[in-house]
Amino acid sequence: MKFKKISIMMVIAVLLISTQGFAMAELYPATQKEVNKEVMFMDQKIAFDVQPMEIDGITMVPLRAALEKMGYKVTWNEETKSVEMNKGPKWTSITIGKNAYFKNRMAPQELSLDPVIKDGRTLVPIEFFTEILDINVSCENKVITFTEEEPVIIIGYVKDIVKNEKGDLTFTVNDDLEIDDYMNSTVIHTIKDNTIFNTSLEEGKAVKVVVSRAMTLSLPPQTNGYLVY
């Protein structure tokens, strides 16, 4: 009888550890490393006490430090594990572990990863700033820069992926895979250190690409891509 009680207690203990492990795995995805890039807002460096991370291949940015530099009020709700952000008419709310990002009280949308907590700080996918807050992002010489300009975003399907000898990728984004029309296409050039991929690049896949404002006058137009998601 005593042996049975010990066995039952051991099983319960294992189950508890497994459940905790699963919860921790959800909170802290398995593969993570610091992003080796400075982050700026306009011409000012953002000081992070927790650095931007690449989590399961997704570039994530600490929310509070970035948004307070941009002039947002950021409020943490411990009970609901949620964050509310507002600046004038702009408002959004996120909840840890839920891939549901609100834009000005409209229906929530999914991004490349749920918000997560790392060392007491909330991190969100970098496209949160472009998709939800209409903040532009660019990357040059390993420096990520946010600006208050409205981002230029190319939306469509991936075609014609080409890799050069340096490992940089060029691909075409087409409005409609069924219509092979260069009038509805944009050629995107990427550079390894200056392009953030928050999704894998595959033929036929729907993507959004934050690009440079500078485009060639050729048909199809060509430009540099900073963020693919």
C-alpha contacts under 8 A as a table, 3 or more apart, distances in Angstrom:
res1	aa1	res2	aa2	distance
1	M	4	K	5.09
1	M	5	K	6.37
2	K	5	K	5.14
2	K	6	I	6.35
3	F	6	I	5.15
3	F	7	S	6.17
4	K	7	S	5.02
4	K	8	I	6.15
5	K	8	I	5.17
5	K	9	M	6.21
6	I	9	M	5.09
6	I	10	M	6.18
7	S	10	M	5.08
7	S	11	V	6.28
8	I	11	V	5.13
8	I	12	I	6.26
9	M	12	I	5.11
9	M	13	A	6.12
10	M	13	A	5.02
10	M	14	V	6.19
11	V	14	V	5.13
11	V	15	L	6.19
12	I	15	L	5.09
12	I	16	L	6.15
13	A	16	L	5.12
13	A	17	I	6.22
14	V	17	I	5.14
14	V	18	S	6.07
15	L	18	S	5.02
15	L	19	T	6.08
16	L	19	T	5.12
16	L	20	Q	6.12
17	I	20	Q	5.09
17	I	21	G	5.97
18	S	21	G	4.96
18	S	22	F	6.14
19	T	22	F	5.07
19	T	23	A	6.22
20	Q	23	A	5.03
20	Q	24	M	6.09
21	G	24	M	5.06
21	G	25	A	6.05
22	F	25	A	5.00
22	F	26	E	6.30
23	A	26	E	5.13
23	A	27	L	6.30
24	M	27	L	4.96
24	M	28	Y	5.79
25	A	28	Y	5.07
25	A	29	P	5.32
25	A	30	A	6.60
26	E	29	P	5.91
26	E	97	G	7.47
27	L	97	G	7.07
27	L	116	V	5.80
27	L	117	I	6.50
28	Y	116	V	7.05
28	Y	117	I	7.38
28	Y	118	K	7.26
29	P	32	Q	7.11
29	P	55	I	6.46
29	P	56	D	6.45
30	A	55	I	7.70
30	A	56	D	6.81
31	T	54	E	7.96
31	T	55	I	5.71
31	T	56	D	4.92
31	T	57	G	7.57
32	Q	53	M	6.56
32	Q	54	E	5.40
32	Q	55	I	4.34
32	Q	56	D	6.12
32	Q	57	G	7.72
33	K	53	M	5.55
33	K	54	E	5.29
33	K	55	I	6.73
34	E	51	Q	6.34
34	E	52	P	6.00
34	E	53	M	4.37
34	E	54	E	6.05
35	V	51	Q	7.29
35	V	52	P	5.54
35	V	53	M	5.10
35	V	54	E	5.95
35	V	59	T	7.44
36	N	142	K	7.45
37	K	142	K	5.06
37	K	143	V	5.37
37	K	144	I	6.66
38	E	45	K	7.38
38	E	142	K	6.85
38	E	143	V	4.89
38	E	144	I	6.11
39	V	45	K	6.05
39	V	46	I	5.84
39	V	143	V	5.92
39	V	144	I	4.73
39	V	145	T	5.83
39	V	146	F	7.75
40	M	43	D	6.32
40	M	44	Q	5.41
40	M	45	K	4.30
40	M	46	I	5.42
40	M	143	V	7.30
40	M	144	I	6.14
40	M	145	T	4.64
40	M	146	F	6.09
41	F	44	Q	5.34
41	F	45	K	6.31
41	F	46	I	6.59
41	F	66	A	7.84
41	F	69	K	7.19
41	F	70	M	7.08
41	F	145	T	5.74
41	F	146	F	4.73
41	F	147	T	5.94
42	M	145	T	6.62
42	M	146	F	6.06
42	M	147	T	5.13
42	M	148	E	7.74
46	I	65	A	6.90
46	I	66	A	6.36
46	I	69	K	6.86
47	A	65	A	6.88
48	F	51	Q	5.61
48	F	52	P	7.93
48	F	62	P	7.34
48	F	65	A	6.06
50	V	62	P	6.89
50	V	118	K	7.53
50	V	119	D	7.07
50	V	121	R	6.93
51	Q	61	V	7.57
51	Q	62	P	7.05
52	P	59	T	7.23
52	P	60	M	5.68
52	P	61	V	4.62
52	P	62	P	6.02
52	P	123	L	7.75
53	M	59	T	5.87
53	M	60	M	5.24
53	M	61	V	6.65
54	E	57	G	5.54
54	E	58	I	5.16
54	E	59	T	4.40
54	E	60	M	5.96
55	I	58	I	5.07
55	I	59	T	6.41
55	I	60	M	6.86
57	G	198	N	6.79
58	I	112	S	7.12
58	I	113	L	7.28
58	I	125	P	6.75
58	I	197	F	7.40
58	I	198	N	4.91
58	I	199	T	7.47
59	T	125	P	5.86
59	T	126	I	6.02
59	T	196	I	7.32
59	T	197	F	7.93
59	T	198	N	6.45
60	M	123	L	5.59
60	M	124	V	5.06
60	M	125	P	4.36
60	M	126	I	5.47
61	V	66	A	7.76
61	V	123	L	5.09
61	V	124	V	5.47
61	V	125	P	6.29
61	V	126	I	5.83
62	P	65	A	6.36
62	P	66	A	6.63
62	P	121	R	6.41
62	P	122	T	5.68
62	P	123	L	4.27
62	P	124	V	6.58
63	L	66	A	5.49
63	L	67	L	6.03
63	L	121	R	7.58
63	L	122	T	5.76
63	L	123	L	5.52
63	L	124	V	6.46
64	R	67	L	5.24
64	R	68	E	5.87
64	R	74	V	6.40
64	R	121	R	7.76
64	R	122	T	7.36
65	A	68	E	5.47
65	A	69	K	6.28
66	A	69	K	5.31
66	A	70	M	6.46
67	L	70	M	4.86
67	L	71	G	6.33
67	L	72	Y	5.26
67	L	73	K	7.57
67	L	74	V	7.37
68	E	71	G	5.00
68	E	72	Y	5.04
68	E	73	K	6.46
68	E	74	V	7.12
69	K	72	Y	7.48
71	G	87	K	6.81
72	Y	85	M	6.39
72	Y	86	N	5.57
72	Y	87	K	4.89
73	K	85	M	5.61
73	K	86	N	5.46
73	K	87	K	6.42
74	V	83	V	6.89
74	V	84	E	5.88
74	V	85	M	4.67
74	V	86	N	6.93
75	T	83	V	5.59
75	T	84	E	5.15
75	T	85	M	6.41
76	W	81	K	7.32
76	W	82	S	6.06
76	W	83	V	4.63
76	W	84	E	6.59
77	N	80	T	5.75
77	N	81	K	5.58
77	N	82	S	5.24
77	N	83	V	6.09
77	N	84	E	7.91
78	E	81	K	4.92
78	E	82	S	6.99
79	E	82	S	7.95
80	T	95	T	7.39
81	K	95	T	5.86
81	K	96	I	5.82
82	S	93	S	7.02
82	S	94	I	5.52
82	S	95	T	4.06
82	S	96	I	6.02
83	V	93	S	5.57
83	V	94	I	5.37
83	V	95	T	6.36
84	E	91	W	7.54
84	E	92	T	5.99
84	E	93	S	4.40
84	E	94	I	6.69
85	M	91	W	5.67
85	M	92	T	5.37
85	M	93	S	6.18
86	N	89	P	7.27
86	N	90	K	5.45
86	N	91	W	4.34
86	N	92	T	6.55
87	K	90	K	5.20
87	K	91	W	6.64
88	G	91	W	7.86
89	P	104	N	7.77
90	K	103	K	7.95
90	K	104	N	5.82
90	K	133	L	7.50
91	W	103	K	6.74
91	W	104	N	4.89
91	W	105	R	7.03
92	T	101	Y	7.38
92	T	102	F	5.20
92	T	103	K	5.44
92	T	104	N	5.73
92	T	105	R	6.74
92	T	132	I	7.72
93	S	101	Y	6.76
93	S	102	F	5.85
94	I	98	K	7.52
94	I	100	A	6.81
94	I	101	Y	5.70
94	I	102	F	7.00
94	I	115	P	7.37
95	T	98	K	5.56
95	T	100	A	7.64
95	T	115	P	6.88
96	I	114	D	6.87
96	I	115	P	5.04
96	I	116	V	5.67
96	I	117	I	7.30
96	I	122	T	7.82
97	G	114	D	5.23
97	G	115	P	5.72
97	G	116	V	6.25
98	K	114	D	5.34
98	K	115	P	6.79
99	N	109	Q	7.54
99	N	110	E	5.27
99	N	111	L	6.58
99	N	113	L	6.36
99	N	114	D	4.37
99	N	115	P	7.01
100	A	108	P	5.03
100	A	109	Q	5.27
100	A	110	E	5.24
100	A	111	L	7.63
100	A	114	D	7.60
101	Y	108	P	4.83
101	Y	109	Q	5.21
101	Y	110	E	6.27
101	Y	111	L	7.43
101	Y	128	F	7.97
101	Y	132	I	7.37
102	F	105	R	5.84
102	F	106	M	6.05
102	F	107	A	6.26
102	F	108	P	4.35
102	F	109	Q	6.60
102	F	132	I	7.10
103	K	106	M	5.48
103	K	107	A	7.44
103	K	108	P	6.89
103	K	132	I	5.14
103	K	133	L	7.30
105	R	108	P	7.99
110	E	113	L	7.80
111	L	114	D	7.36
111	L	125	P	7.10
111	L	127	E	7.40
111	L	128	F	7.23
112	S	125	P	6.48
112	S	198	N	6.50
112	S	199	T	7.21
112	S	229	Y	6.95
113	L	124	V	7.46
113	L	125	P	6.24
114	D	124	V	7.07
114	D	125	P	7.82
115	P	122	T	6.61
115	P	123	L	5.67
115	P	124	V	4.84
115	P	125	P	7.39
116	V	122	T	5.67
116	V	123	L	5.38
116	V	124	V	6.83
117	I	120	G	5.93
117	I	121	R	5.29
117	I	122	T	4.56
117	I	123	L	6.10
118	K	121	R	5.24
118	K	122	T	6.47
118	K	123	L	7.08
124	V	128	F	6.61
125	P	128	F	5.64
125	P	198	N	7.99
126	I	129	F	6.13
126	I	130	T	7.78
127	E	130	T	5.17
127	E	131	E	5.85
127	E	132	I	7.96
127	E	227	L	7.68
127	E	229	Y	7.33
128	F	131	E	5.31
128	F	132	I	5.38
128	F	133	L	6.99
129	F	132	I	5.71
129	F	133	L	4.99
129	F	134	D	6.25
129	F	135	I	5.28
129	F	136	N	7.45
129	F	137	V	7.94
130	T	133	L	5.67
130	T	134	D	4.54
130	T	135	I	4.73
130	T	136	N	5.76
130	T	137	V	7.04
130	T	151	P	6.47
131	E	134	D	5.88
131	E	135	I	7.90
134	D	148	E	7.69
134	D	149	E	7.80
134	D	150	E	5.58
134	D	151	P	6.38
135	I	146	F	6.46
135	I	147	T	5.99
135	I	148	E	5.29
135	I	149	E	6.32
135	I	150	E	5.96
135	I	151	P	6.27
136	N	146	F	5.53
136	N	147	T	5.19
136	N	148	E	6.20
136	N	149	E	5.55
136	N	150	E	5.62
136	N	151	P	4.27
136	N	152	V	7.64
136	N	210	V	7.96
137	V	144	I	6.93
137	V	145	T	5.60
137	V	146	F	4.62
137	V	147	T	6.53
137	V	151	P	7.05
137	V	210	V	7.32
137	V	226	Y	7.32
137	V	227	L	7.72
138	S	144	I	5.79
138	S	145	T	5.31
138	S	146	F	6.71
138	S	210	V	7.90
138	S	211	V	7.76
138	S	212	S	7.47
138	S	226	Y	5.48
138	S	227	L	7.64
139	C	142	K	6.39
139	C	143	V	5.42
139	C	144	I	4.41
139	C	145	T	6.08
139	C	194	N	4.97
139	C	195	T	6.74
139	C	226	Y	5.93
140	E	143	V	5.37
140	E	144	I	6.78
140	E	193	D	7.82
140	E	194	N	5.42
141	N	193	D	6.98
141	N	194	N	6.59
142	K	193	D	5.84
142	K	194	N	6.12
143	V	194	N	7.97
151	P	210	V	6.60
151	P	211	V	7.78
152	V	210	V	5.72
152	V	211	V	5.79
152	V	212	S	7.08
152	V	213	R	6.61
153	I	208	K	6.38
153	I	209	V	5.38
153	I	210	V	4.53
153	I	211	V	6.19
154	I	173	V	7.53
154	I	186	T	7.83
154	I	208	K	5.66
154	I	209	V	5.10
154	I	210	V	6.49
154	I	211	V	7.14
155	I	173	V	7.20
155	I	174	N	7.98
155	I	175	D	7.10
155	I	206	A	7.57
155	I	207	V	6.00
155	I	208	K	4.59
155	I	209	V	6.55
156	G	173	V	5.37
156	G	174	N	5.19
156	G	175	D	4.68
156	G	176	D	6.99
156	G	206	A	5.55
156	G	207	V	5.80
156	G	208	K	6.73
157	Y	172	T	7.97
157	Y	173	V	5.18
157	Y	174	N	5.19
157	Y	175	D	6.35
157	Y	176	D	6.84
157	Y	177	L	6.51
157	Y	203	E	7.66
157	Y	204	G	5.41
157	Y	205	K	5.31
157	Y	206	A	4.44
157	Y	207	V	6.10
158	V	161	I	7.61
158	V	171	F	6.75
158	V	172	T	5.79
158	V	173	V	4.83
158	V	174	N	6.58
158	V	201	L	7.48
158	V	202	E	6.58
158	V	203	E	5.14
158	V	204	G	5.07
158	V	205	K	5.45
158	V	206	A	6.52
158	V	207	V	7.07
159	K	171	F	6.08
159	K	172	T	4.98
159	K	173	V	6.12
159	K	174	N	7.07
159	K	202	E	8.00
159	K	203	E	5.23
159	K	204	G	6.25
160	D	170	T	7.99
160	D	171	F	5.40
160	D	172	T	5.86
160	D	203	E	7.13
161	I	169	L	6.80
161	I	170	T	5.83
161	I	171	F	4.37
161	I	172	T	7.03
161	I	202	E	7.92
161	I	203	E	7.20
162	V	169	L	5.65
162	V	170	T	5.21
162	V	171	F	6.21
163	K	166	K	7.85
163	K	167	G	5.62
163	K	168	D	5.56
163	K	169	L	4.54
163	K	170	T	6.41
164	N	167	G	5.33
164	N	168	D	5.59
164	N	169	L	6.57
165	E	168	D	7.49
167	G	192	K	7.20
168	D	189	H	7.92
168	D	190	T	5.89
168	D	191	I	5.11
168	D	192	K	5.62
169	L	189	H	6.36
169	L	190	T	5.37
169	L	191	I	6.99
170	T	187	V	7.09
170	T	188	I	5.62
170	T	189	H	4.55
170	T	190	T	6.03
171	F	187	V	5.82
171	F	188	I	5.39
171	F	189	H	6.79
172	T	185	S	6.51
172	T	186	T	5.60
172	T	187	V	4.39
172	T	188	I	5.92
173	V	185	S	5.53
173	V	186	T	5.32
173	V	187	V	6.43
173	V	188	I	7.31
174	N	177	L	6.45
174	N	180	D	7.85
174	N	181	D	7.90
174	N	182	Y	7.91
174	N	184	N	5.88
174	N	185	S	4.37
174	N	186	T	6.66
175	D	184	N	5.70
175	D	185	S	6.49
176	D	179	I	5.50
176	D	180	D	7.53
176	D	184	N	7.86
177	L	180	D	6.69
177	L	204	G	7.06
181	D	184	N	5.68
181	D	185	S	6.82
182	Y	185	S	4.94
182	Y	186	T	7.74
182	Y	219	L	6.47
182	Y	220	P	5.21
183	M	219	L	6.60
183	M	220	P	6.04
184	N	220	P	7.56
185	S	220	P	5.66
185	S	221	P	7.45
186	T	220	P	5.49
186	T	221	P	5.30
186	T	222	Q	5.85
186	T	223	T	7.65
187	V	220	P	6.62
187	V	221	P	6.21
187	V	222	Q	4.56
187	V	223	T	6.47
188	I	211	V	7.97
188	I	222	Q	5.95
188	I	223	T	5.38
188	I	224	N	5.58
188	I	225	G	5.71
189	H	222	Q	7.39
189	H	223	T	6.14
189	H	224	N	4.74
189	H	225	G	5.88
190	T	194	N	7.16
190	T	195	T	5.74
190	T	224	N	5.93
190	T	225	G	5.41
190	T	226	Y	7.16
191	I	194	N	5.20
191	I	195	T	5.64
192	K	195	T	5.80
194	N	226	Y	6.23
195	T	225	G	6.29
195	T	226	Y	4.42
195	T	227	L	5.63
195	T	228	V	7.58
196	I	226	Y	6.08
196	I	227	L	4.73
196	I	228	V	6.23
197	F	200	S	6.89
197	F	227	L	6.01
197	F	228	V	4.88
197	F	229	Y	6.36
198	N	227	L	7.40
198	N	228	V	5.87
198	N	229	Y	4.80
199	T	228	V	6.59
199	T	229	Y	5.02
201	L	205	K	7.26
202	E	205	K	5.54
207	V	228	V	6.82
207	V	229	Y	5.73
208	K	228	V	5.87
208	K	229	Y	5.41
209	V	225	G	6.28
209	V	226	Y	7.23
209	V	227	L	5.54
209	V	228	V	4.52
209	V	229	Y	6.49
210	V	225	G	5.96
210	V	226	Y	5.65
210	V	227	L	5.05
210	V	228	V	6.60
211	V	223	T	6.68
211	V	224	N	5.62
211	V	225	G	4.35
211	V	226	Y	5.57
211	V	227	L	7.19
212	S	215	M	7.20
212	S	223	T	6.22
212	S	224	N	5.49
212	S	225	G	6.46
212	S	226	Y	7.28
213	R	223	T	7.86
214	A	223	T	6.45
215	M	221	P	6.11
215	M	222	Q	5.51
215	M	223	T	4.83
216	T	221	P	5.24
216	T	222	Q	5.30
216	T	223	T	6.70
217	L	221	P	5.81
217	L	222	Q	7.90
218	S	221	P	4.93
218	S	222	Q	7.16
225	G	228	V	7.24
